Amino acid sequence: MNSKYGKVVLITGASSGIGKCTAEFMAKQGYKVYGGSRRGGEDIDFDEGFIKMFKLDVCNDESIQTAVNTVLEVEGRIDILINAAGIGICGSVEEVSGDEALMQIDTNYLGVVRMLNAVLPHMREARNGLVVNIGSVGGIFSIPFQTHYSSSKYALEALTEGLRIEMKPFNVRATLVEPGDTKTSFTVSRVYAEKAKHSNYGREFKASIAQMEHDESTGKGPETVTAVIMKAVESSNPPVRRTVGMSYKCLVFLKRLLPSRLLEALLTLIYPKSNLGEK
């Protein structure tokens, strides 16, 4: 597989899930992959490419700059940036505190902003580059009891749209990949807001979270998302967004056609209600 941009790749969240799957696939295809995560990881050499892992906290400017400098010192460039780091906080809007909501936004949205602050100047100077932001179908449909997660992904929608226009004169492209329920460690890593551990929303909250976890654990693996990422990597002009999975593409299409109240009713059916207020 040949990239239109180059072979030097920086991936955040590369120690698990979509980030890890993408890092391994690209390295096997001959890419020079630099993977960052909060806990770091082991380097892997393949016949053609490699993965070099290091600690990278997207909530820390110094950590980001150190990681970016590490790549630049060795390669002199960063051709592709894949923003795959993310967390999920669950709880009702009422029960997620401001600090907890900030933690969600800090990682999923501001983490991407910080990475762009550090990488874009080099792409702009080189007049070459691709940014792939990992969004979510939850950034199109707000998911009950994960509303702050959806908010962070909604924000990536706007960020990517504006970024594309700003960077186009410099031959730097940006695209958003929108996975649906995917079978990764994200499910077991989901964070419960402190008040949600004894939620006043009772069985409705528990049933909705149980439905999410079921859909994720029975969903397709991260390789389906990696395949969509690679389509962007191989395209000289990737689209604004790509939704992963035919069923989710249909839902996105329906959103353009159906009234908001009807969509709301549909989401209520997907995430079951059960005796509101019972614990």
SULWO-V803714 format. One record per residue. RES is the residue in one letter. PSI is psi in radians with two decimals (999 if undefined). Layout:
res: <RES/RES>
psi: <PSI/PSI>
This chain:
res: <M/N/S/K/Y/G/K/V/V/L/I/T/G/A/S/S/G/I/G/K/C/T/A/E/F/M/A/K/Q/G/Y/K/V/Y/G/G/S/R/R/G/G/E/D/I/D/F/D/E/G/F/I/K/M/F/K/L/D/V/C/N/D/E/S/I/Q/T/A/V/N/T/V/L/E/V/E/G/R/I/D/I/L/I/N/A/A/G/I/G/I/C/G/S/V/E/E/V/S/G/D/E/A/L/M/Q/I/D/T/N/Y/L/G/V/V/R/M/L/N/A/V/L/P/H/M/R/E/A/R/N/G/L/V/V/N/I/G/S/V/G/G/I/F/S/I/P/F/Q/T/H/Y/S/S/S/K/Y/A/L/E/A/L/T/E/G/L/R/I/E/M/K/P/F/N/V/R/A/T/L/V/E/P/G/D/T/K/T/S/F/T/V/S/R/V/Y/A/E/K/A/K/H/S/N/Y/G/R/E/F/K/A/S/I/A/Q/M/E/H/D/E/S/T/G/K/G/P/E/T/V/T/A/V/I/M/K/A/V/E/S/S/N/P/P/V/R/R/T/V/G/M/S/Y/K/C/L/V/F/L/K/R/L/L/P/S/R/L/L/E/A/L/L/T/L/I/Y/P/K/S/N/L/G/E/K>
psi: <2.34/2.26/2.59/-0.09/-0.60/-3.06/-0.07/2.06/2.36/2.17/2.21/2.73/0.64/0.05/-0.10/2.89/-2.42/-0.72/-0.80/-0.81/-0.76/-0.72/-0.81/-0.74/-0.81/-0.68/-0.68/-0.40/0.08/0.14/2.63/1.73/2.19/2.04/2.32/2.54/2.88/-0.56/0.01/-2.61/-3.12/2.48/2.59/2.29/2.35/3.08/-0.67/-0.82/-2.89/2.88/2.12/2.06/2.55/2.86/2.33/2.02/1.95/-0.12/0.12/2.01/-0.72/-0.74/-0.73/-0.83/-0.65/-0.77/-0.82/-0.75/-0.62/-0.78/-0.79/-0.62/-0.58/-0.82/-0.44/0.02/2.80/2.00/-0.65/2.26/2.15/1.97/1.63/-0.09/2.43/2.77/2.88/2.20/2.25/2.64/2.77/2.78/-0.71/-0.62/-0.04/2.09/2.90/-0.70/-0.68/-0.70/-0.67/-0.69/-0.71/-0.87/-0.63/-0.72/-0.95/-0.53/-1.01/-0.48/-0.71/-0.73/-0.79/-0.72/-0.72/-0.70/-0.67/-0.56/-0.65/-0.66/-0.63/-0.66/-0.73/-0.75/-0.67/-0.23/0.83/2.46/2.81/2.31/2.18/1.98/2.29/1.83/-2.38/2.64/-0.46/-0.17/0.01/-0.71/2.11/2.20/2.14/2.43/0.09/0.62/-0.64/-0.60/-0.84/-0.70/-0.72/-0.60/-0.58/-0.75/-0.63/-0.52/-0.88/-0.71/-0.81/-0.70/-0.81/-0.68/-0.71/-0.76/-0.75/-0.67/-0.15/-0.72/-0.32/0.22/0.52/2.15/2.72/2.50/2.76/2.23/2.25/1.57/2.73/-2.53/2.10/2.44/1.70/-3.12/-0.06/-0.60/-0.87/-0.26/-0.06/2.36/2.31/2.25/2.57/-0.82/-0.42/-0.28/-0.40/1.03/2.45/-0.11/0.03/-2.26/-0.49/-0.77/-0.85/-0.71/-0.67/-0.78/-0.70/-0.68/-0.75/-0.83/-0.64/-0.81/-0.65/-0.81/-0.42/0.07/3.09/2.75/3.01/-0.29/-0.43/-0.58/-0.71/-0.70/-0.66/-0.67/-0.74/-0.51/-0.66/-0.72/-0.59/-0.04/2.38/-0.30/1.29/2.69/2.96/-0.75/2.65/2.17/2.41/2.14/2.33/-0.71/-0.67/-0.58/-0.67/-0.71/-0.74/-0.70/-0.73/-0.58/-0.55/-0.37/-0.66/2.62/2.65/-0.67/-0.62/-0.68/-0.70/-0.75/-0.65/-0.76/-0.61/-0.58/-0.65/-0.76/1.74/2.59/2.58/1.67/1.22/2.25/-0.29/2.58/999>
